[in-house]
């Protein structure tokens, strides 16, 4: 794996032309995260879908919330968009998966 800056990579996507810093292979500037929370219409149905998809049972389940512990250590939460506090607003529904 390359770990030094490769000037050819920094040209990809016009990064150099836009004044962005060069790409460094083998590093990441993205912050680590440990929790993903999705507002869903029906946590039980979504929980069943993700249980099948992930091949594991949730670590917590209630009528309004379901949570999975992923192998990476990230927690996936499925919260009812109808009962979330504070209430979800129109902009929170801008992304559908």
Protein Blocks (a to p, Z undefined) as FASTA:
>chain_A
ZZbdcfklmmggolmmnopacddehiafbdcdfbdcdddfblmlmmmmmmmmnopacfbd
cfkbccdddfkopacddddfklgccdddfklmmpcZZ
